Structures are given as structure tokens and as C-alpha cells.
Amino acid sequence: QVQLVESGGGLVQPGGSLRLSCAVSRSIDNVYAMGWYRQAPGNQREMVARIFTDGSTNYADSVKGRFTISKDSAKNTVNLQMNSLKPEDTADYYCNAKPSPIAYDYWGQGTQVTVSS
């Protein structure tokens, strides 16, 4: 079992920044992929950013250049720095862990991000 606990969500004005953190209950050194996903009301859950074992990353086109995913293996945390936030970034953000390409995905409970003036 892997437990994921997100923090850092909140209300921010357009153009502002937030930093989300995900605390993982086990070592993330050999986890195939850690990621952040989001789901806005009425929409499907979508991938925002992922970081892989070798440190490579990929991002949704809508957040490229604004969001940065990183991991701290010493602290077993995965972070998402979100800059230049837009109202369309409003959603519940979920941390995801995929131990291997064919493994079951683990999810956190989510943290709400609201971008509004």
C-alpha cells in the first residue's frame, strides 16, 4: 500500500502562484512515475505533470512553461510549483503514484485550487 497526502491548495488570484506538495508513505526512489492530475467540475480527470524514475518529466500542453514538477527522494515528497495561474486552472488536484508501468495506481485525496479575483 502507498499513501499519498496532498497539501498546499487554496485560493489565489489570476497570475499568482501556489506550490502543491505530496507526502508519500514509502520511498519514491524506484517508483516508475509520480504525477499530478486535476479534475474540474463536470470534467474528466486529466494529467497535469509527471516525473519518472530517471527524472524526466512531461506536462500537459496547457501548463507547459508555467508549472514545474519536482521530487525530493530524501523527504519522499513530490511538488508542483504553479506559476502564472489562470482561472481555468481551478480544479481539485490529485497526487498519483504508479510503482511500475503495469502496477495499480495510487491516489491521494486531493487538494482544491481556486484561481479567482
N, C-alpha and C positions, 0 to 999 in steps of 0.2 A: 504494500500500500504506500502511496505517496500522498502527502497532504500539502496543499498549497493555500497560502493565506495572502490575499492582496491587501494593499493599503495605499493611501495617497490620493484617492479620488476627491472630488469636491466641485465647487462652483468657481468658475473662472471667467473673466471677460474675454471676448474675442481678441486675439493677438497675444494673450497671456500664455503662461507655461504651467505645467504640472509634471510631477515625477511620480510614477507609479512603481511600487515595489512588490515583489512576490517572494515570500519566505517559503522555502521548500524543506520538507521534513527529512530529506536524505541528501546525500552527496549528489551534486549535479555534474560532477566531472565526466561521467560516462553516459549521461542522458543524451540520447540521439538529438532531440530538439526540445528547446524551451521556447514558448511563444506567448504572445498576447493576441487575444481575439476580442472583438466587440460585437455587441448586439444592440441596435437601436429599436425602439418600439415599432412593431409591425414589420421588422426586417429580419432576415436570416443572420445568424452569427457569421462573421467574416474574419479572416485572418488579417491582423494588423502588422505584426512583425514576428520573425522567428530567428533564433540563433542556434547554431548547430555545434556539435562536439568540437569541431575544428575551429570554431569562432566565426565561421562565415555566417552571413545574415541575408535575409530577404524581407522585403517590405511590400505592403500594398501600394499601388501607384498613388493612391490618394494621400499617403502620408510621407512619401519619399522626400527627403530634404528637410522635413520638419520633425520627425520622430527618430529617436535612436534607441535601440535595444542593446543592453549590455548584461553581462553576468559577472558575479563575484563568487568564484568557487570556494574561497575561504569562508564566506558567510552563507553559502548556499542560497543566494538571492539572485533574482533576475529583475532588472529595472527597465522602465520605459520612460525616457525623457521626451516629453511632448512640448514642442515649441510652436509658436505662431498658430495657436489653436483657433479653430473655426466652429461656428455653431453646428455644422454638420459632423463634427467630431463627438457630439453629445451621444452618449451610449453607456451601457454597462460594459465594463472591461474585465475580461477574464484571463487569468493566467492558465497556461496549458503546459503539461509535461508529457512528452512521448519518449519513453525509455528506449525504444528501438523502432525501426520502420514498420514493424508488424505488431507492435505492442498496443495494448489498450491505452487510450488517452486518459490522463488525469486532469481534472479541472478544479479551480478554486471556486469560491462562492461569488466572486465578482465584486467590483467596486464601481460606483457610479461617477461618471464625469459629465458635468453640465457646463456648456460653454454658452454664456448668455450675458447680454448687457443689462 
